[in-house]
Structure formats: C-alpha cells, structure tokens
Amino acid sequence: MLLVVGLGNPGSQYAYNRHNIGFMAVDDIVHRHGFGPWRARFQGQVAEGMLGRVKTLALKPSTFMNRSGQAVGEAMRFYKLAPSDVVVIHDDLDLAPGKCRVKQGGGHGGHNGLRSIDQHIGPDYWRVRLGIGHPGDKALVNGYVLHDFAKSDEQWLDPLLEAVADAAPLLAEGAADRFMTRVALETRQA
C-alpha cells in the first residue's frame, strides 16, 4: 500500500493558498484516478483507490500544516507502513513556479509541515516538491505562502497539477525519475 499525503491547511479560506498546492495535487489525483469519496479518518480526510496496480490511500491532514506529522504517523502506524511507502506532496519556495522534483529523504528546508512529519516518522519518506517560487525577501515568506495564487499563476499551476495527477501511477511503481520526466514533458519544462 502507498500513502500519498498532500500538505495544506484545512478550511475554505486556505483552499487556493500557495501553501495548499499539496492538497490541490492530491485532490486532482483522487479525481483523475476515480478514488472513493473523502471521509474523516486519521485526523484528516482520506480517500482510497488504485494508482496503477498499487492500492493507495490519499490523505489530507486536518491538523494544519505545522502538525501534519500527527495525521501521517497515525495512518502509517495503522497500516504498518514504512517511511518508504509514504509520498508527501508539498509546496517548495526554492523551486521556480511550476517545477517539480522528487527525492527520498533529506531535510525539511524550513518547511513546517515536513518538520512535523520528520518528528513523527523520520526523514526517509518520498517528497514531491512543487515549486511556487520565492517572494524575494525572507521576511515576506509567511504572507506569500498564505496568500492565494494569482490569476496569472494559473498558466503554470493548472498544467502542473494535471501532469502530477496523470503521472501519479509512476510514483506508485517507484519510478520517480520517469515521474519527473513525464511531468516536465507535460508542462513543457524538459
């Protein structure tokens, strides 16, 4: 089983925030691959389905970003999963808007959602980093990530989310490089 986690903050007021790109990506994956309905479980919202031939649980923690690890740890323990069975999709300030990178393990890079997950399950899970760009000044970061995407961002955001959803079965197969290549090709970033 694969646990695919989208990071974000619950509530309609945060739905289109840059920090919620993980929630948006998981919503698109669930929709594209015909997962079951969302239901409350593991301090979050979960939907079950298949990515290719791999049974997958999608999770959007309801604990707010800074406590995401609580929900991830609870789901992981229930299903007796290893960190390598967990894929976390999140925003990344250090990547240009629309870029996508995947890696296993590493540091949290100051991301509070990743920091919380590291505390609960360790650092050896998979990370799908979706670039949102940087506001240019460290003092502006909190306001930047907690503001909605601009209308002009839709030209890269929509194709990125669609490409991630299309290529998600490659993640389930463990083909991270092929996943990144496909997303880059579909978003014309190759």
Secondary structure as UniProt FT lines:
FT   STRAND          2..6
FT   HELIX           12..14
FT   TURN            15..16
FT   HELIX           18..20
FT   HELIX           21..32
FT   TURN            33..34
FT   STRAND          39..41
FT   TURN            42..43
FT   STRAND          44..51
FT   TURN            52..53
FT   STRAND          54..61
FT   HELIX           65..67
FT   HELIX           68..78
FT   TURN            79..80
FT   HELIX           83..85
FT   STRAND          86..92
FT   TURN            93..94
FT   TURN            97..98
FT   STRAND          100..104
FT   TURN            109..110
FT   HELIX           112..121
FT   STRAND          126..131
FT   HELIX           138..140
FT   HELIX           141..145
FT   HELIX           151..153
FT   HELIX           154..172
FT   TURN            173..174
FT   HELIX           176..186
FT   TURN            187..188
//
